[in-house]
Amino acid sequence: MDISKEEIVFYADSLKQCFTVQNSSEALRTFLERTSFHPDDTIVGCEATGDYHRESCLFFLQLGYQVRMLNPILTKQVINATIRKKKTDESDAKIIAKLLADGHGEEVTVEQFHQRKRTMLRTEKKLVECYSDLKRVRKTLEEKGKTMDTADALDAVNHCIAVLEEESKRLTEKTIKEQNRQEEIIDSVPGCGAKLAAIISTEAGEITRFPSASQFKAYVGIDPKVTQSGSKEHTGHMTKRGNPILRYSLFLAANIARQHDPDMKAFYEKKRTEGKSYRHAVCAVSRKLCERIYAIVSKNEFYKVKEFS
């Protein structure tokens, strides 16, 4: 499926044929009634496209189809590798079908689409951004208040800040009230805490689905870019091609961990003595933290802080 807001373009590899359908459950149901695609011998796949793919993927999952999600970066690389670099809805659907046939894509489940907690956490983040912006507006109004009457404007801004802060607090309390096992394990890591543990867990999904810590780091986007030519290998900046919310949350957790975890503190100071800047050193700590989270979640064990004599 190549999915847009209004319609879906299907390419059926078995028929070598394209179909265009409206992006709605009703239209998909009608489409299936007049075709012969059975759940037992059909794989449905698409790119992750914001929220546009959610309804259609959930529709197929609930009917028992296997659904796979592709990283848009992968399909873009395939398009760029072609001579004409043709990009239409039909050509995109054909590329997705080819990648599915080659075994690419991550299989998704119904549970992954019922992400109430992640929605609340992301909304809470937006509320924080809103009242932080309003606090800057308030500061400007207070400065202007020295030469003009800004009392009414300040009252309105203060009211909005108070409401947003209260709603932000309410959402946070709701999300951290009930921890699942993965969140409990992540919460045991110094630097994470209940809120960051919830964010890391919901944004990462089931961490054990990653075959290795390296692949988990690649999903986060904190793995360094490697360039090799002959016998020479150069490690550059982090790829930043993963989940930005997850990456930022791990950076925050790493910054706290390097202050309160003796092992992480020693590792951070080692990087600083090597000439790394504060930001680069914390990024190195976040990579190490990522590896540790993967290890303890995989073993289903709580984190144990190393004691230094």
Secondary structure as GFF3:
##gff-version 3
##sequence-region A 1 309
A	DSSP	beta_strand	2	3	.	.	.	ID=ss1
A	DSSP	beta_strand	7	12	.	.	.	ID=ss2
A	DSSP	beta_strand	17	22	.	.	.	ID=ss3
A	DSSP	alpha_helix	25	33	.	.	.	ID=ss4
A	DSSP	three_ten_helix	39	41	.	.	.	ID=ss5
A	DSSP	beta_strand	43	47	.	.	.	ID=ss6
A	DSSP	alpha_helix	54	62	.	.	.	ID=ss7
A	DSSP	beta_strand	66	70	.	.	.	ID=ss8
A	DSSP	alpha_helix	72	81	.	.	.	ID=ss9
A	DSSP	alpha_helix	89	101	.	.	.	ID=ss10
A	DSSP	beta_strand	106	107	.	.	.	ID=ss11
A	DSSP	alpha_helix	110	113	.	.	.	ID=ss12
A	DSSP	alpha_helix	116	144	.	.	.	ID=ss13
A	DSSP	alpha_helix	151	177	.	.	.	ID=ss14
A	DSSP	alpha_helix	181	187	.	.	.	ID=ss15
A	DSSP	alpha_helix	193	204	.	.	.	ID=ss16
A	DSSP	three_ten_helix	207	209	.	.	.	ID=ss17
A	DSSP	alpha_helix	213	220	.	.	.	ID=ss18
A	DSSP	beta_strand	224	229	.	.	.	ID=ss19
A	DSSP	beta_strand	232	238	.	.	.	ID=ss20
A	DSSP	alpha_helix	244	260	.	.	.	ID=ss21
A	DSSP	alpha_helix	262	273	.	.	.	ID=ss22
A	DSSP	alpha_helix	278	299	.	.	.	ID=ss23
###
